[in-house]
Amino acid sequence: MTFFSSRWVERPGHVAELPGGLPAGFRAAGVAAGIKPSGRPDVALLVSDAPDTVSAARFTASGTAAAPVLLTRERCDLNGLRAIAANAGCANAATGVRGYEDAARMQAAAALAVGVEPAQVALASTGAIRDYLPMEAIESGLAAAADALREDGDEDLAGAIRTTDAFEKQASLEVSLPSGTVRLSAQAKGAGMIQPHFATMFCFVQTDAALLPETADLLLGVCVKRSFDRISVDGQLSTNDIAVLMASGASGVRVEPESEDELRLGEALDALLRQLALLIVKDGEGARRIARVVVVGGHELHVEGAARAVANSPLVKAALHGGDPNWGRIVQSVGMALPGTAPLALDVAVEGVQVCTAGAGLPFDESALAAAVARDEVEYLIGLPGEGHETEVFFSDLSHDYVTINADYTT
């Protein structure tokens, strides 16, 4: 299956998809440690063997951030990470002092297992919020994962970080730069509790290009804002989000700041993360369809507020699930986000069909539009008064399965 599968993400011409494997200098593993009741893999390690590895990281904005997020932000050298230790089946969130101590213990165990300093190990935990980490299982799992590390272990890594994900989210790319060819790969997880400012998600990105710390930080920051900050499944902000970019430099291709190399690597990373973000939305805990809402207008806050109101509206999402071209729900959502006494002269188009102009409905072929919104991807365009600002949000529908999954999540 082609990785770049969405009409909203174009594969750059200098990027080729590979069947799998990690860039030079990286090894990964995923093992079953008994944390998940299913017995599936639940502990993972990602390691760079290059001593001068450069990294950058982004985290959830949640005011109740989980212990692994707190510890990684506070105790790690975020520009020089050499490893990531991850687990599924337990988020280690809302666990207080003990949770933080358990995270430190997990970090120390991973550092010992792979032979790096604790400050070079980032942590990522996912699962139910409330439970303490089963530390014996974590430590034995990390030791087993260290023994299983290999250069083509990316698939095992991707499998071990899944929770309610219906499928793995990963890609391996070859990127042609003016100074030479480099590799770029990533593994992500996420399906529910998804809202801009990340999601219930991890994303681990690796490249064998040689980057300066400020270049890595710039590229990750810009690309996260155009990908994971632009998605919503249910409007819920997670406690555990983390995205990490690691550059081993093992290819020998050095990417200088403000160079053509940096531009082309950035284009590849941008496409990679945007497609991964769309796969998270597509997974969406029972999702049937995904949508893109684009809002244009003259006020930045109005544009952003309207886009998020539409993307998070249960009514819009239910209509999307049913393939119902009920554009009145879009009007209602925008009006709720932008209350006022004067009628809002907004324009609405659904899959290129203009259904509303200056706040008034237009005649259109309802059967043709119903067929259009029954596709896997649906686009809404909203015009607000004025011009100069534009934003987009990708979102999933609201399904019966979503309710079932989250009603039974801990029982």
KOLSE-188143 format. One record per residue (C-alpha): residue number from 1; x, y, z; residue in three letters. Coordinates in Angstrom, 3 decimals. Example, Ala and Ser with C-alpha at 12.3 -4.5 7.8 and 13.67 -1.06 7.14 Angstrom:
<rs>
R	1	12.300	-4.500	7.800	ALA
R	2	13.670	-1.060	7.140	SER
</rs>
This chain:
<rs>
R	1	0.000	0.000	0.000	MET
R	2	1.257	3.479	-0.860	THR
R	3	2.034	5.541	2.232	PHE
R	4	1.098	8.891	0.671	PHE
R	5	-2.511	7.902	0.192	SER
R	6	-4.423	11.132	0.878	SER
R	7	-5.345	13.692	-1.763	ARG
R	8	-4.345	16.367	0.773	TRP
R	9	-0.677	15.319	0.972	VAL
R	10	1.509	15.252	-2.108	GLU
R	11	4.704	13.218	-2.106	ARG
R	12	7.592	15.568	-2.996	PRO
R	13	9.362	14.648	-6.212	GLY
R	14	12.686	14.114	-4.452	HIS
R	15	11.171	11.603	-1.995	VAL
R	16	10.843	7.865	-2.634	ALA
R	17	8.989	5.377	-0.439	GLU
R	18	10.935	2.400	0.901	LEU
R	19	9.503	-0.922	2.103	PRO
R	20	10.779	-0.372	5.635	GLY
R	21	13.853	-0.200	7.823	GLY
R	22	15.550	2.521	9.835	LEU
R	23	18.101	5.099	8.664	PRO
R	24	21.781	4.343	9.252	ALA
R	25	22.808	4.476	12.888	GLY
R	26	19.452	3.441	14.379	PHE
R	27	18.130	0.223	15.899	ARG
R	28	14.729	-0.553	17.388	ALA
R	29	12.751	-3.317	19.024	ALA
R	30	9.333	-4.063	20.470	GLY
R	31	8.515	-6.908	22.851	VAL
R	32	5.648	-8.289	24.918	ALA
R	33	6.269	-7.649	28.616	ALA
R	34	2.829	-8.551	29.919	GLY
R	35	1.495	-5.028	30.467	ILE
R	36	-1.354	-5.409	27.981	LYS
R	37	-3.911	-8.078	28.943	PRO
R	38	-3.951	-9.136	25.284	SER
R	39	-0.349	-10.316	25.477	GLY
R	40	0.620	-8.161	22.494	ARG
R	41	3.932	-6.243	22.345	PRO
R	42	3.899	-3.348	24.794	ASP
R	43	7.498	-2.237	25.487	VAL
R	44	9.726	-0.641	22.870	ALA
R	45	13.194	0.824	22.502	LEU
R	46	14.639	3.104	19.835	LEU
R	47	18.391	3.719	19.953	VAL
R	48	20.881	5.778	17.979	SER
R	49	24.384	4.307	17.985	ASP
R	50	25.936	7.629	16.927	ALA
R	51	27.523	9.456	19.910	PRO
R	52	26.873	12.871	18.347	ASP
R	53	23.178	12.327	17.691	THR
R	54	21.175	15.554	17.526	VAL
R	55	17.530	15.699	18.553	SER
R	56	14.495	17.898	19.137	ALA
R	57	11.221	17.258	20.937	ALA
R	58	7.709	18.577	21.405	ARG
R	59	5.243	17.696	24.167	PHE
R	60	1.598	17.992	25.162	THR
R	61	0.369	21.363	26.409	ALA
R	62	-1.843	19.650	28.996	SER
R	63	-1.908	21.090	32.503	GLY
R	64	-2.070	17.514	33.796	THR
R	65	0.901	16.179	31.833	ALA
R	66	1.903	12.621	32.667	ALA
R	67	5.033	11.655	34.595	ALA
R	68	7.030	10.541	31.511	PRO
R	69	6.385	13.906	29.862	VAL
R	70	7.344	15.830	33.002	LEU
R	71	10.514	13.814	33.541	LEU
R	72	11.630	14.012	29.907	THR
R	73	11.089	17.778	29.790	ARG
R	74	12.855	18.344	33.102	GLU
R	75	15.692	15.829	33.115	ARG
R	76	16.649	15.144	29.500	CYS
R	77	19.122	16.751	27.128	ASP
R	78	16.495	17.386	24.469	LEU
R	79	19.151	18.314	21.890	ASN
R	80	21.162	15.145	22.457	GLY
R	81	18.738	12.272	22.955	LEU
R	82	20.180	8.855	22.093	ARG
R	83	17.217	6.637	22.962	ALA
R	84	13.473	6.469	23.524	ILE
R	85	11.923	3.987	25.939	ALA
R	86	8.206	3.512	25.376	ALA
R	87	5.387	1.401	26.709	ASN
R	88	1.718	0.847	25.960	ALA
R	89	-0.933	-0.381	28.357	GLY
R	90	-0.325	2.194	31.094	CYS
R	91	-0.043	5.975	30.695	ALA
R	92	1.586	6.630	34.089	ASN
R	93	-0.608	9.741	34.286	ALA
R	94	-2.285	11.173	37.412	ALA
R	95	0.120	9.068	39.460	THR
R	96	1.766	11.771	41.582	GLY
R	97	5.182	11.386	43.206	VAL
R	98	5.227	7.632	42.764	ARG
R	99	4.566	8.001	39.045	GLY
R	100	7.483	10.391	38.668	TYR
R	101	9.752	8.020	40.618	GLU
R	102	8.623	5.124	38.440	ASP
R	103	9.403	7.173	35.333	ALA
R	104	12.899	7.881	36.662	ALA
R	105	13.341	4.182	37.345	ARG
R	106	12.198	3.348	33.812	MET
R	107	14.624	5.905	32.375	GLN
R	108	17.523	4.493	34.406	ALA
R	109	16.708	0.926	33.351	ALA
R	110	16.611	1.892	29.683	ALA
R	111	19.878	3.831	29.941	ALA
R	112	21.599	0.860	31.555	LEU
R	113	20.186	-1.545	28.972	ALA
R	114	21.478	0.409	25.960	VAL
R	115	24.614	1.970	27.456	GLY
R	116	23.813	5.685	27.431	VAL
R	117	23.293	8.339	30.099	GLU
R	118	19.808	8.629	31.655	PRO
R	119	19.552	12.232	30.408	ALA
R	120	19.845	10.857	26.862	GLN
R	121	16.709	8.671	27.220	VAL
R	122	13.259	10.123	26.498	ALA
R	123	10.188	8.368	27.849	LEU
R	124	6.801	7.720	26.268	ALA
R	125	3.922	5.920	27.970	SER
R	126	0.372	5.398	26.743	THR
R	127	-2.728	3.659	28.008	GLY
R	128	-5.324	4.265	30.700	ALA
R	129	-4.909	7.318	32.922	ILE
R	130	-4.857	6.311	36.615	ARG
R	131	-2.662	3.200	36.882	ASP
R	132	0.892	2.848	38.175	TYR
R	133	3.521	1.323	35.938	LEU
R	134	4.150	-2.384	36.572	PRO
R	135	7.855	-1.774	37.104	MET
R	136	9.049	-5.366	37.111	GLU
R	137	7.408	-5.918	33.746	ALA
R	138	8.803	-2.615	32.449	ILE
R	139	12.354	-3.423	33.507	GLU
R	140	12.321	-6.979	32.187	SER
R	141	10.713	-5.738	28.979	GLY
R	142	13.390	-3.093	28.453	LEU
R	143	16.138	-5.680	28.974	ALA
R	144	14.477	-8.002	26.436	ALA
R	145	14.008	-5.139	23.976	ALA
R	146	17.681	-4.177	24.284	ALA
R	147	18.653	-7.735	23.355	ASP
R	148	16.287	-7.626	20.367	ALA
R	149	17.450	-4.314	18.871	LEU
R	150	18.020	-4.437	15.131	ARG
R	151	18.276	-2.110	12.146	GLU
R	152	14.942	-3.258	10.710	ASP
R	153	13.088	-3.195	14.020	GLY
R	154	10.854	-0.263	13.094	ASP
R	155	7.800	-2.454	12.521	GLU
R	156	8.188	-4.072	15.943	ASP
R	157	8.532	-0.616	17.491	LEU
R	158	5.391	0.627	15.739	ALA
R	159	3.448	-2.418	16.901	GLY
R	160	4.502	-2.115	20.535	ALA
R	161	3.245	1.459	20.996	ILE
R	162	-0.317	0.797	19.816	ARG
R	163	-3.308	1.036	22.149	THR
R	164	-6.699	1.357	20.438	THR
R	165	-5.005	1.815	17.053	ASP
R	166	-6.555	-0.359	14.373	ALA
R	167	-3.362	-0.327	12.309	PHE
R	168	0.293	0.629	12.548	GLU
R	169	1.429	4.036	11.358	LYS
R	170	4.951	4.146	9.990	GLN
R	171	6.969	4.986	6.902	ALA
R	172	10.506	4.796	5.548	SER
R	173	11.633	7.282	2.918	LEU
R	174	14.648	8.025	0.778	GLU
R	175	15.262	11.742	0.331	VAL
R	176	17.460	13.137	-2.438	SER
R	177	19.206	16.347	-1.380	LEU
R	178	21.641	18.484	-3.369	PRO
R	179	24.454	17.287	-1.074	SER
R	180	23.512	13.603	-1.173	GLY
R	181	20.865	11.027	-0.318	THR
R	182	19.556	10.524	3.214	VAL
R	183	16.975	8.307	4.886	ARG
R	184	13.950	9.475	6.862	LEU
R	185	11.616	7.232	8.829	SER
R	186	8.913	7.604	11.455	ALA
R	187	6.606	5.581	13.662	GLN
R	188	3.447	7.016	15.222	ALA
R	189	0.475	5.907	17.276	LYS
R	190	-2.863	7.501	17.986	GLY
R	191	-6.562	6.996	17.333	ALA
R	192	-8.560	8.669	20.110	GLY
R	193	-8.199	11.587	22.535	MET
R	194	-7.008	13.596	19.546	ILE
R	195	-7.044	17.397	19.462	GLN
R	196	-4.650	20.097	18.241	PRO
R	197	-1.725	20.582	20.624	HIS
R	198	-1.028	16.979	19.692	PHE
R	199	-3.267	14.068	20.497	ALA
R	200	-3.027	10.766	22.359	THR
R	201	-0.073	10.223	20.174	MET
R	202	3.577	9.442	19.880	PHE
R	203	5.670	10.228	16.855	CYS
R	204	9.289	9.130	16.643	PHE
R	205	11.237	10.400	13.620	VAL
R	206	14.715	9.336	12.553	GLN
R	207	17.115	10.561	9.882	THR
R	208	20.743	9.779	9.079	ASP
R	209	21.317	13.350	7.909	ALA
R	210	23.661	15.468	10.025	ALA
R	211	21.774	18.396	11.574	LEU
R	212	22.608	21.202	13.943	LEU
R	213	20.393	21.281	17.064	PRO
R	214	18.722	24.501	15.954	GLU
R	215	17.966	22.987	12.541	THR
R	216	16.383	19.902	14.099	ALA
R	217	14.301	22.057	16.435	ASP
R	218	13.168	24.366	13.625	LEU
R	219	12.177	21.545	11.285	LEU
R	220	10.278	19.578	13.915	LEU
R	221	8.519	22.655	15.273	GLY
R	222	7.335	23.914	11.898	VAL
R	223	6.217	20.496	10.688	CYS
R	224	4.354	19.627	13.905	VAL
R	225	2.368	22.858	13.590	LYS
R	226	1.301	21.817	10.064	ARG
R	227	0.456	18.226	10.991	SER
R	228	-0.330	17.044	14.517	PHE
R	229	-1.499	20.504	15.585	ASP
R	230	-4.032	20.414	12.735	ARG
R	231	-5.977	17.266	13.603	ILE
R	232	-8.936	16.377	15.796	SER
R	233	-10.800	13.154	16.454	VAL
R	234	-12.750	14.092	19.559	ASP
R	235	-11.468	17.487	20.727	GLY
R	236	-9.710	15.962	23.742	GLN
R	237	-6.176	16.967	24.756	LEU
R	238	-3.986	14.109	25.953	SER
R	239	-1.701	14.015	28.961	THR
R	240	1.051	12.025	27.239	ASN
R	241	1.806	13.429	23.766	ASP
R	242	5.386	13.437	22.576	ILE
R	243	7.101	13.911	19.211	ALA
R	244	10.847	13.411	18.850	VAL
R	245	13.206	13.920	15.904	LEU
R	246	16.615	12.226	16.085	MET
R	247	19.430	12.726	13.558	ALA
R	248	22.355	10.300	13.651	SER
R	249	24.465	11.968	10.940	GLY
R	250	25.545	8.489	9.824	ALA
R	251	24.970	9.253	6.126	SER
R	252	27.709	11.885	6.154	GLY
R	253	25.365	14.360	4.455	VAL
R	254	25.414	17.607	6.429	ARG
R	255	22.343	19.827	6.213	VAL
R	256	23.350	23.439	6.756	GLU
R	257	20.906	26.072	8.022	PRO
R	258	19.064	28.093	5.370	GLU
R	259	20.334	25.839	2.589	SER
R	260	18.608	24.016	-0.246	GLU
R	261	19.305	20.813	1.676	ASP
R	262	17.361	22.147	4.655	GLU
R	263	14.465	23.197	2.429	LEU
R	264	14.184	19.820	0.739	ARG
R	265	14.548	17.838	3.968	LEU
R	266	11.876	20.076	5.486	GLY
R	267	9.540	19.363	2.579	GLU
R	268	10.031	15.632	3.073	ALA
R	269	9.483	15.836	6.828	LEU
R	270	6.408	18.004	6.349	ASP
R	271	4.815	15.510	3.962	ALA
R	272	5.732	12.596	6.223	LEU
R	273	4.195	14.103	9.359	LEU
R	274	1.082	15.391	7.585	ARG
R	275	0.349	11.937	6.180	GLN
R	276	0.955	10.328	9.585	LEU
R	277	-1.409	12.882	11.136	ALA
R	278	-4.083	11.997	8.588	LEU
R	279	-3.614	8.298	9.341	LEU
R	280	-4.292	9.048	13.017	ILE
R	281	-7.507	10.833	12.048	VAL
R	282	-8.429	8.016	9.672	LYS
R	283	-7.982	5.495	12.479	ASP
R	284	-10.211	7.600	14.746	GLY
R	285	-11.517	4.705	16.898	GLU
R	286	-14.136	3.446	14.478	GLY
R	287	-13.968	6.301	11.991	ALA
R	288	-15.465	5.774	8.551	ARG
R	289	-14.475	9.077	6.912	ARG
R	290	-12.119	11.981	7.405	ILE
R	291	-12.683	15.606	6.510	ALA
R	292	-10.734	18.793	5.973	ARG
R	293	-12.266	22.116	6.904	VAL
R	294	-10.607	25.199	5.425	VAL
R	295	-11.625	28.615	6.738	VAL
R	296	-10.602	31.938	5.194	VAL
R	297	-11.351	35.445	6.399	GLY
R	298	-10.051	38.686	7.798	GLY
R	299	-9.561	37.862	11.480	HIS
R	300	-7.087	35.214	12.640	GLU
R	301	-8.943	34.280	15.830	LEU
R	302	-12.278	34.042	14.019	HIS
R	303	-10.811	31.791	11.336	VAL
R	304	-9.192	29.466	13.866	GLU
R	305	-12.225	29.387	16.134	GLY
R	306	-14.603	28.584	13.303	ALA
R	307	-12.412	25.759	11.991	ALA
R	308	-12.127	24.125	15.403	ARG
R	309	-15.856	24.530	16.090	ALA
R	310	-16.711	22.673	12.888	VAL
R	311	-14.082	19.967	13.406	ALA
R	312	-15.219	19.272	16.969	ASN
R	313	-18.980	19.523	16.431	SER
R	314	-20.731	16.214	17.244	PRO
R	315	-23.452	17.201	14.781	LEU
R	316	-21.055	17.831	11.909	VAL
R	317	-19.132	14.660	12.750	LYS
R	318	-22.315	12.587	12.886	ALA
R	319	-23.408	13.951	9.504	ALA
R	320	-19.975	13.096	8.121	LEU
R	321	-20.333	9.552	9.420	HIS
R	322	-23.674	9.150	7.701	GLY
R	323	-22.598	10.772	4.440	GLY
R	324	-25.254	13.437	4.997	ASP
R	325	-24.635	16.783	3.196	PRO
R	326	-26.311	18.706	6.029	ASN
R	327	-24.438	22.001	5.651	TRP
R	328	-26.770	23.688	8.133	GLY
R	329	-24.765	22.033	10.894	ARG
R	330	-21.668	23.824	9.629	ILE
R	331	-23.468	27.163	9.777	VAL
R	332	-24.634	26.391	13.316	GLN
R	333	-21.116	25.489	14.458	SER
R	334	-19.584	28.669	13.043	VAL
R	335	-22.305	30.777	14.619	GLY
R	336	-21.681	29.196	17.998	MET
R	337	-17.961	29.995	17.738	ALA
R	338	-18.588	33.575	16.577	LEU
R	339	-21.667	34.869	18.435	PRO
R	340	-23.034	38.330	17.642	GLY
R	341	-26.180	40.343	17.064	THR
R	342	-25.739	40.884	13.312	ALA
R	343	-26.128	38.017	10.823	PRO
R	344	-22.779	36.572	9.791	LEU
R	345	-22.309	36.732	6.029	ALA
R	346	-20.509	33.441	5.588	LEU
R	347	-19.967	31.319	2.493	ASP
R	348	-19.951	27.518	2.582	VAL
R	349	-18.855	25.054	-0.081	ALA
R	350	-18.951	21.268	0.318	VAL
R	351	-16.733	19.246	-2.004	GLU
R	352	-16.513	22.246	-4.317	GLY
R	353	-20.282	22.797	-4.419	VAL
R	354	-21.366	26.247	-3.199	GLN
R	355	-24.281	25.724	-0.839	VAL
R	356	-24.361	29.047	1.006	CYS
R	357	-23.371	32.622	0.055	THR
R	358	-23.406	35.637	2.366	ALA
R	359	-25.336	33.605	4.943	GLY
R	360	-28.116	32.430	2.600	ALA
R	361	-28.588	28.967	1.110	GLY
R	362	-28.312	28.257	-2.608	LEU
R	363	-30.003	25.594	-4.744	PRO
R	364	-27.810	22.597	-5.599	PHE
R	365	-28.081	19.005	-6.783	ASP
R	366	-28.678	17.201	-3.478	GLU
R	367	-28.230	13.680	-4.849	SER
R	368	-24.894	14.577	-6.448	ALA
R	369	-23.661	16.209	-3.247	LEU
R	370	-24.809	13.241	-1.172	ALA
R	371	-22.689	11.001	-3.386	ALA
R	372	-19.722	13.339	-2.986	ALA
R	373	-19.841	13.349	0.826	VAL
R	374	-20.095	9.559	0.908	ALA
R	375	-16.440	9.332	-0.149	ARG
R	376	-13.591	8.510	2.243	ASP
R	377	-12.358	12.126	2.269	GLU
R	378	-14.647	15.173	2.366	VAL
R	379	-13.677	18.848	2.181	GLU
R	380	-15.533	21.884	3.520	TYR
R	381	-14.580	25.455	2.600	LEU
R	382	-15.881	28.306	4.749	ILE
R	383	-15.498	31.977	3.892	GLY
R	384	-15.823	34.625	6.606	LEU
R	385	-15.947	38.393	5.992	PRO
R	386	-12.612	39.953	5.095	GLY
R	387	-9.423	38.368	3.835	GLU
R	388	-5.837	37.748	4.847	GLY
R	389	-6.067	34.665	7.081	HIS
R	390	-6.548	30.971	6.362	GLU
R	391	-6.426	27.805	8.429	THR
R	392	-7.262	24.127	8.144	GLU
R	393	-8.196	21.306	10.509	VAL
R	394	-8.483	17.625	9.638	PHE
R	395	-11.055	15.600	11.569	PHE
R	396	-12.858	12.282	11.652	SER
R	397	-16.505	11.361	11.848	ASP
R	398	-18.315	10.270	15.018	LEU
R	399	-19.188	6.596	14.860	SER
R	400	-21.070	4.052	16.942	HIS
R	401	-17.771	2.228	17.423	ASP
R	402	-16.177	5.325	18.957	TYR
R	403	-18.800	5.353	21.698	VAL
R	404	-18.441	1.601	22.274	THR
R	405	-14.652	1.724	22.488	ILE
R	406	-14.603	4.608	24.956	ASN
R	407	-17.540	3.359	27.008	ALA
R	408	-15.689	0.096	27.658	ASP
R	409	-12.098	1.378	27.702	TYR
R	410	-11.172	0.308	31.249	THR
R	411	-13.773	-2.398	31.798	THR
</rs>
